[in-house]
């Protein structure tokens, strides 16, 4: 009968050990469940961030495409304006040659040593009118 109290003590110790083990198991299950919930939460946050990043990348790419298009348009405009400048320079050269030719024709009628008569000034005004008219006609010709 001495064994009975010893067995009871051993049974109590085993019961305590089982209770402690059960408590630790429940604690570990609770911690595992909390960990899984955190993993799910972090996974959903990560997915949201990936979607946001993808959207931002698309916005950035769209903006870069627009900027590239603007650059190409500006380059084309610059090339066009360069061509216009070259064309206008050619027109100016032609007009200057015509003006020089017209002035030389005036000089033919004016001999060296002669006084410049009033009608020469009038002729010079006519040349200026011819220059103006010639410019207008050339502009109209270019406009077609």
BAPAVEX-570849 format. One record per atom (N, C-alpha, C): x negated, y negated, z; residue in one letter; atom name; residue number from 1. Coordinates in nm, 3 decimals. Each point is the difference from the previous one (the first is absolute). Example, Ala and Ser with C-alpha at 12.3 -4.5 7.8 and 13.67 -1.06 7.14 Angstrom:
BEGIN
u_v_w_code_site_pos
-1.319_0.569_0.780_A_N_1
0.089_-0.119_0.000_A_CA_1
-0.090_-0.120_0.000_A_C_1
0.035_-0.105_-0.072_S_N_2
-0.082_-0.119_0.006_S_CA_2
0.077_-0.109_0.073_S_C_2
END
This chain:
BEGIN
u_v_w_code_site_pos
-0.077_0.115_0.000_X_N_1
0.077_-0.115_0.000_X_CA_1
-0.084_-0.126_0.000_X_C_1
-0.116_0.022_0.033_X_N_2
-0.092_-0.110_-0.012_X_CA_2
-0.013_-0.047_-0.144_X_C_2
0.027_0.086_-0.083_X_N_3
-0.015_-0.033_-0.143_X_CA_3
0.109_-0.094_-0.049_X_C_3
0.109_0.010_0.062_X_N_4
0.111_-0.082_-0.043_X_CA_4
-0.031_-0.150_0.015_X_C_4
-0.047_-0.050_0.109_X_N_5
-0.032_-0.142_0.009_X_CA_5
-0.109_-0.039_-0.098_X_C_5
-0.097_0.089_-0.018_X_N_6
-0.105_-0.031_-0.097_X_CA_6
0.058_-0.010_-0.140_X_C_6
0.090_0.094_-0.029_X_N_7
0.064_-0.002_-0.132_X_CA_7
0.084_-0.126_-0.016_X_C_7
0.064_-0.040_0.105_X_N_8
0.080_-0.122_-0.006_X_CA_8
-0.090_-0.122_-0.023_X_C_8
-0.113_-0.003_0.065_X_N_9
-0.094_-0.110_-0.017_X_CA_9
-0.051_0.000_-0.143_X_C_9
-0.035_0.117_-0.050_X_N_10
-0.050_0.011_-0.139_X_CA_10
0.112_-0.040_-0.096_X_C_10
0.123_0.045_0.029_X_N_11
0.113_-0.035_-0.087_X_CA_11
0.023_-0.151_0.003_X_C_11
-0.012_-0.061_0.118_X_N_12
0.016_-0.145_0.011_X_CA_12
-0.109_-0.071_-0.080_X_C_12
-0.123_0.049_0.011_X_N_13
-0.110_-0.062_-0.074_X_CA_13
0.025_0.014_-0.151_X_C_13
0.042_0.119_-0.040_X_N_14
0.031_0.023_-0.142_X_CA_14
0.114_-0.089_-0.045_X_C_14
0.101_-0.015_0.085_X_N_15
0.113_-0.087_-0.032_X_CA_15
-0.048_-0.144_-0.015_X_C_15
-0.086_-0.045_0.091_X_N_16
-0.056_-0.135_-0.007_X_CA_16
-0.080_-0.016_-0.129_X_C_16
-0.080_0.100_-0.030_X_N_17
-0.082_-0.005_-0.123_X_CA_17
0.089_-0.006_-0.123_X_C_17
0.108_0.080_0.001_X_N_18
0.093_-0.001_-0.112_X_CA_18
0.070_-0.135_-0.011_X_C_18
0.039_-0.056_0.114_X_N_19
0.064_-0.131_-0.001_X_CA_19
-0.096_-0.106_-0.055_X_C_19
-0.126_0.006_0.044_X_N_20
-0.101_-0.095_-0.048_X_CA_20
-0.022_0.018_-0.150_X_C_20
-0.010_0.125_-0.042_X_N_21
-0.019_0.029_-0.143_X_CA_21
0.120_-0.048_-0.080_X_C_21
0.120_0.023_0.051_X_N_22
0.123_-0.044_-0.067_X_CA_22
0.002_-0.153_-0.009_X_C_22
-0.036_-0.065_0.110_X_N_23
-0.005_-0.146_0.001_X_CA_23
-0.102_-0.052_-0.103_X_C_23
-0.118_0.062_-0.004_X_N_24
-0.103_-0.040_-0.097_X_CA_24
0.050_0.025_-0.143_X_C_24
0.067_0.112_-0.021_X_N_25
0.053_0.033_-0.133_X_CA_25
0.104_-0.103_-0.042_X_C_25
0.090_-0.035_0.093_X_N_26
0.101_-0.102_-0.032_X_CA_26
-0.067_-0.134_-0.031_X_C_26
-0.101_-0.037_0.077_X_N_27
-0.073_-0.124_-0.023_X_CA_27
-0.068_0.002_-0.137_X_C_27
-0.064_0.113_-0.031_X_N_28
-0.066_0.013_-0.131_X_CA_28
0.102_-0.006_-0.114_X_C_28
0.117_0.062_0.018_X_N_29
0.105_-0.006_-0.102_X_CA_29
0.048_-0.143_-0.019_X_C_29
0.016_-0.071_0.112_X_N_30
0.044_-0.140_-0.007_X_CA_30
-0.104_-0.084_-0.074_X_C_30
-0.127_0.020_0.034_X_N_31
-0.107_-0.075_-0.067_X_CA_31
-0.008_0.035_-0.149_X_C_31
0.017_0.128_-0.032_X_N_32
-0.002_0.042_-0.141_X_CA_32
0.116_-0.063_-0.076_X_C_32
0.118_-0.003_0.062_X_N_33
0.118_-0.060_-0.063_X_CA_33
-0.024_-0.150_-0.022_X_C_33
-0.054_-0.070_0.101_X_N_34
-0.030_-0.142_-0.015_X_CA_34
-0.104_-0.021_-0.112_X_C_34
-0.100_0.088_-0.005_X_N_35
-0.102_-0.009_-0.105_X_CA_35
0.059_0.019_-0.139_X_C_35
0.091_0.096_-0.013_X_N_36
0.065_0.023_-0.129_X_CA_36
0.085_-0.120_-0.041_X_C_36
0.068_-0.059_0.098_X_N_37
0.082_-0.119_-0.030_X_CA_37
-0.089_-0.116_-0.045_X_C_37
-0.116_-0.016_0.066_X_N_38
-0.094_-0.105_-0.039_X_CA_38
-0.053_0.026_-0.141_X_C_38
-0.028_0.126_-0.030_X_N_39
-0.049_0.036_-0.134_X_CA_39
0.105_-0.034_-0.104_X_C_39
0.127_0.031_0.028_X_N_40
0.108_-0.033_-0.094_X_CA_40
0.011_-0.151_-0.018_X_C_40
-0.006_-0.073_0.111_X_N_41
0.010_-0.146_-0.005_X_CA_41
-0.117_-0.058_-0.080_X_C_41
-0.120_0.046_0.029_X_N_42
-0.118_-0.049_-0.073_X_CA_42
0.006_0.040_-0.148_X_C_42
0.053_0.119_-0.026_X_N_43
0.015_0.043_-0.139_X_CA_43
0.096_-0.090_-0.077_X_C_43
0.111_-0.037_0.064_X_N_44
0.096_-0.088_-0.068_X_CA_44
-0.059_-0.139_-0.018_X_C_44
-0.075_-0.047_0.101_X_N_45
-0.066_-0.130_-0.014_X_CA_45
-0.102_0.003_-0.113_X_C_45
-0.074_0.107_-0.007_X_N_46
-0.100_0.015_-0.106_X_CA_46
0.067_0.000_-0.137_X_C_46
0.112_0.069_-0.011_X_N_47
0.074_0.003_-0.126_X_CA_47
0.050_-0.140_-0.037_X_C_47
0.052_-0.073_0.099_X_N_48
0.045_-0.138_-0.025_X_CA_48
-0.115_-0.087_-0.047_X_C_48
-0.115_0.014_0.065_X_N_49
-0.117_-0.079_-0.038_X_CA_49
-0.048_0.035_-0.141_X_C_49
0.005_0.128_-0.033_X_N_50
-0.039_0.043_-0.136_X_CA_50
0.094_-0.061_-0.104_X_C_50
0.130_-0.001_0.030_X_N_51
0.097_-0.060_-0.092_X_CA_51
-0.025_-0.151_-0.013_X_C_51
-0.026_-0.063_0.113_X_N_52
-0.027_-0.144_-0.001_X_CA_52
-0.127_-0.028_-0.081_X_C_52
-0.101_0.081_0.021_X_N_53
-0.126_-0.017_-0.074_X_CA_53
0.024_0.019_-0.149_X_C_53
0.077_0.100_-0.036_X_N_54
0.029_0.024_-0.141_X_CA_54
0.073_-0.120_-0.061_X_C_54
0.097_-0.054_0.075_X_N_55
0.073_-0.118_-0.049_X_CA_55
-0.092_-0.119_-0.016_X_C_55
-0.089_-0.019_0.095_X_N_56
-0.094_-0.113_-0.007_X_CA_56
-0.096_0.018_-0.118_X_C_56
-0.044_0.124_-0.022_X_N_57
-0.090_0.026_-0.114_X_CA_57
0.070_-0.032_-0.132_X_C_57
0.129_0.037_-0.009_X_N_58
0.075_-0.029_-0.121_X_CA_58
0.017_-0.151_-0.019_X_C_58
0.029_-0.071_0.110_X_N_59
0.011_-0.147_-0.008_X_CA_59
-0.132_-0.061_-0.044_X_C_59
-0.109_0.049_0.058_X_N_60
-0.132_-0.053_-0.033_X_CA_60
-0.032_0.027_-0.146_X_C_60
0.030_0.121_-0.046_X_N_61
-0.028_0.034_-0.140_X_CA_61
0.084_-0.087_-0.093_X_C_61
0.125_-0.021_0.036_X_N_62
0.087_-0.086_-0.080_X_CA_62
-0.055_-0.142_-0.006_X_C_62
-0.044_-0.051_0.116_X_N_63
-0.058_-0.134_0.004_X_CA_63
-0.127_-0.007_-0.084_X_C_63
-0.082_0.103_0.008_X_N_64
-0.124_0.002_-0.080_X_CA_64
0.033_0.005_-0.150_X_C_64
0.103_0.076_-0.038_X_N_65
0.040_0.005_-0.140_X_CA_65
0.047_-0.136_-0.048_X_C_65
0.078_-0.070_0.085_X_N_66
0.047_-0.134_-0.035_X_CA_66
-0.117_-0.096_-0.015_X_C_66
-0.096_0.009_0.092_X_N_67
-0.118_-0.088_-0.008_X_CA_67
-0.079_0.029_-0.128_X_C_67
-0.015_0.128_-0.032_X_N_68
-0.073_0.038_-0.121_X_CA_68
0.072_-0.053_-0.124_X_C_68
0.132_0.009_0.001_X_N_69
0.078_-0.053_-0.112_X_CA_69
-0.019_-0.151_-0.012_X_C_69
0.002_-0.070_0.113_X_N_70
-0.022_-0.145_-0.002_X_CA_70
-0.139_-0.033_-0.054_X_C_70
-0.099_0.077_0.041_X_N_71
-0.136_-0.022_-0.048_X_CA_71
-0.006_0.018_-0.151_X_C_71
0.063_0.106_-0.050_X_N_72
0.000_0.024_-0.144_X_CA_72
0.071_-0.113_-0.075_X_C_72
0.111_-0.048_0.058_X_N_73
0.072_-0.110_-0.063_X_CA_73
-0.084_-0.127_-0.002_X_C_73
-0.070_-0.026_0.109_X_N_74
-0.086_-0.119_0.007_X_CA_74
-0.116_0.012_-0.098_X_C_74
-0.056_0.119_-0.013_X_N_75
-0.109_0.020_-0.096_X_CA_75
0.051_-0.022_-0.141_X_C_75
0.119_0.052_-0.030_X_N_76
0.058_-0.019_-0.134_X_CA_76
0.027_-0.148_-0.024_X_C_76
0.052_-0.069_0.101_X_N_77
0.025_-0.144_-0.014_X_CA_77
-0.130_-0.076_-0.023_X_C_77
-0.105_0.039_0.072_X_N_78
-0.129_-0.068_-0.017_X_CA_78
-0.054_0.022_-0.141_X_C_78
0.013_0.123_-0.051_X_N_79
-0.045_0.028_-0.137_X_CA_79
0.080_-0.082_-0.100_X_C_79
0.132_-0.006_0.020_X_N_80
0.084_-0.077_-0.091_X_CA_80
-0.040_-0.148_0.003_X_C_80
-0.020_-0.052_0.120_X_N_81
-0.038_-0.141_0.013_X_CA_81
-0.137_-0.027_-0.063_X_C_81
-0.090_0.097_0.010_X_N_82
-0.131_-0.017_-0.065_X_CA_82
0.018_-0.006_-0.152_X_C_82
0.087_0.086_-0.053_X_N_83
0.026_-0.003_-0.144_X_CA_83
0.062_-0.133_-0.041_X_C_83
0.093_-0.049_0.081_X_N_84
0.064_-0.129_-0.030_X_CA_84
-0.104_-0.112_0.002_X_C_84
-0.091_0.004_0.098_X_N_85
-0.104_-0.102_0.009_X_CA_85
-0.089_0.004_-0.123_X_C_85
-0.037_0.121_-0.042_X_N_86
-0.084_0.014_-0.120_X_CA_86
0.075_-0.053_-0.122_X_C_86
0.130_0.035_-0.009_X_N_87
0.080_-0.048_-0.113_X_CA_87
0.010_-0.152_0.002_X_C_87
0.028_-0.057_0.114_X_N_88
0.011_-0.146_0.010_X_CA_88
-0.135_-0.066_-0.030_X_C_88
-0.107_0.062_0.042_X_N_89
-0.133_-0.053_-0.030_X_CA_89
-0.023_-0.002_-0.151_X_C_89
0.045_0.107_-0.067_X_N_90
-0.009_0.004_-0.146_X_CA_90
0.082_-0.111_-0.065_X_C_90
0.119_-0.022_0.054_X_N_91
0.085_-0.106_-0.054_X_CA_91
-0.066_-0.136_0.021_X_C_91
-0.058_-0.020_0.117_X_N_92
-0.067_-0.128_0.028_X_CA_92
-0.117_-0.019_-0.097_X_C_92
-0.074_0.106_-0.024_X_N_93
-0.113_-0.009_-0.094_X_CA_93
0.050_-0.038_-0.139_X_C_93
0.108_0.064_-0.044_X_N_94
0.056_-0.033_-0.132_X_CA_94
0.042_-0.147_-0.006_X_C_94
0.068_-0.044_0.106_X_N_95
0.047_-0.139_0.004_X_CA_95
-0.118_-0.096_0.001_X_C_95
-0.104_0.034_0.073_X_N_96
-0.117_-0.088_0.004_X_CA_96
-0.066_-0.009_-0.138_X_C_96
-0.005_0.114_-0.070_X_N_97
-0.056_-0.002_-0.136_X_CA_97
0.084_-0.086_-0.092_X_C_97
0.133_0.012_0.013_X_N_98
0.089_-0.082_-0.084_X_CA_98
-0.015_-0.148_0.034_X_C_98
-0.011_-0.030_0.129_X_N_99
-0.018_-0.139_0.042_X_CA_99
-0.131_-0.054_-0.056_X_C_99
-0.105_0.082_0.012_X_N_100
-0.130_-0.042_-0.052_X_CA_100
0.009_-0.025_-0.150_X_C_100
0.069_0.089_-0.071_X_N_101
0.014_-0.015_-0.145_X_CA_101
0.078_-0.127_-0.033_X_C_101
0.111_-0.023_0.074_X_N_102
0.079_-0.121_-0.024_X_CA_102
-0.081_-0.126_0.030_X_C_102
-0.078_0.002_0.105_X_N_103
-0.081_-0.116_0.035_X_CA_103
-0.109_-0.024_-0.106_X_C_103
-0.053_0.110_-0.049_X_N_104
-0.103_-0.017_-0.105_X_CA_104
0.063_-0.057_-0.126_X_C_104
0.127_0.035_-0.026_X_N_105
0.069_-0.057_-0.116_X_CA_105
0.020_-0.150_0.021_X_C_105
0.026_-0.042_0.122_X_N_106
0.016_-0.143_0.030_X_CA_106
-0.134_-0.070_-0.022_X_C_106
-0.108_0.065_0.047_X_N_107
-0.133_-0.058_-0.014_X_CA_107
-0.041_-0.017_-0.146_X_C_107
0.055_0.083_-0.090_X_N_108
-0.032_-0.012_-0.143_X_CA_108
0.048_-0.135_-0.051_X_C_108
0.116_-0.042_0.047_X_N_109
0.056_-0.126_-0.046_X_CA_109
-0.065_-0.120_0.067_X_C_109
-0.072_0.023_0.105_X_N_110
-0.066_-0.109_0.071_X_CA_110
-0.149_0.008_-0.029_X_C_110
-0.049_-0.092_-0.076_X_N_111
-0.141_-0.003_-0.038_X_CA_111
-0.081_-0.062_0.113_X_C_111
-0.123_0.045_0.016_X_N_112
-0.084_-0.060_0.104_X_CA_112
-0.027_-0.147_-0.034_X_C_112
-0.001_-0.081_0.102_X_N_113
-0.025_-0.143_-0.020_X_CA_113
0.126_-0.079_-0.023_X_C_113
0.110_0.067_-0.026_X_N_114
0.127_-0.071_-0.019_X_CA_114
0.065_-0.020_0.136_X_C_114
0.071_-0.109_0.007_X_N_115
0.076_-0.021_0.123_X_CA_115
0.120_0.092_-0.001_X_C_115
0.038_0.039_0.119_X_N_116
0.117_0.086_0.011_X_CA_116
0.122_-0.090_-0.008_X_C_116
0.080_0.025_-0.100_X_N_117
0.120_-0.081_-0.020_X_CA_117
0.109_0.050_0.093_X_C_117
0.103_-0.086_0.012_X_N_118
0.111_0.037_0.086_X_CA_118
0.071_0.123_-0.052_X_C_118
0.001_0.016_-0.133_X_N_119
0.071_0.117_-0.053_X_CA_119
-0.073_0.129_0.037_X_C_119
-0.130_-0.006_0.034_X_N_120
-0.074_0.118_0.046_X_CA_120
0.056_0.047_0.134_X_C_120
0.030_-0.095_0.086_X_N_121
0.059_0.035_0.128_X_CA_121
0.135_0.064_-0.022_X_C_121
0.074_-0.054_-0.096_X_N_122
0.130_0.058_-0.032_X_CA_122
-0.019_0.141_-0.054_X_C_122
-0.104_0.019_-0.085_X_N_123
-0.027_0.133_-0.053_X_CA_123
-0.038_0.096_0.113_X_C_123
-0.076_-0.050_0.094_X_N_124
-0.036_0.084_0.114_X_CA_124
0.126_0.042_0.076_X_C_124
0.095_-0.092_0.013_X_N_125
0.128_0.034_0.064_X_CA_125
0.073_0.106_-0.080_X_C_125
-0.008_-0.014_-0.135_X_N_126
0.064_0.102_-0.084_X_CA_126
-0.066_0.135_0.020_X_C_126
-0.133_0.000_0.011_X_N_127
-0.071_0.126_0.023_X_CA_127
0.046_0.061_0.133_X_C_127
0.014_-0.085_0.102_X_N_128
0.048_0.051_0.129_X_CA_128
0.140_0.058_-0.012_X_C_128
0.083_-0.066_-0.082_X_N_129
0.135_0.053_-0.022_X_CA_129
-0.007_0.134_-0.074_X_C_129
-0.090_0.005_-0.101_X_N_130
-0.017_0.127_-0.073_X_CA_130
-0.049_0.111_0.093_X_C_130
-0.093_-0.034_0.089_X_N_131
-0.050_0.098_0.096_X_CA_131
0.114_0.052_0.088_X_C_131
0.081_-0.094_0.047_X_N_132
0.112_0.038_0.086_X_CA_132
0.097_0.089_-0.076_X_C_132
0.033_-0.040_-0.123_X_N_133
0.093_0.078_-0.082_X_CA_133
-0.058_0.138_-0.031_X_C_133
-0.128_0.004_-0.028_X_N_134
-0.067_0.127_-0.028_X_CA_134
0.006_0.092_0.122_X_C_134
-0.023_-0.058_0.117_X_N_135
0.008_0.080_0.123_X_CA_135
0.140_0.056_0.020_X_C_135
0.101_-0.083_-0.026_X_N_136
0.140_0.045_0.015_X_CA_136
0.029_0.113_-0.098_X_C_136
-0.043_-0.015_-0.124_X_N_137
0.025_0.103_-0.101_X_CA_137
-0.071_0.130_0.035_X_C_137
-0.124_-0.012_0.051_X_N_138
-0.073_0.121_0.038_X_CA_138
0.067_0.069_0.118_X_C_138
0.049_-0.081_0.096_X_N_139
0.071_0.058_0.114_X_CA_139
0.126_0.072_-0.043_X_C_139
0.074_-0.062_-0.094_X_N_140
0.122_0.065_-0.051_X_CA_140
-0.036_0.128_-0.074_X_C_140
-0.107_-0.003_-0.075_X_N_141
-0.045_0.120_-0.073_X_CA_141
-0.038_0.111_0.095_X_C_141
-0.061_-0.034_0.114_X_N_142
-0.039_0.100_0.099_X_CA_142
0.122_0.054_0.075_X_C_142
0.102_-0.082_0.011_X_N_143
0.120_0.040_0.074_X_CA_143
0.081_0.106_-0.071_X_C_143
-0.020_0.017_-0.129_X_N_144
0.079_0.101_-0.075_X_CA_144
-0.043_0.139_0.027_X_C_144
END
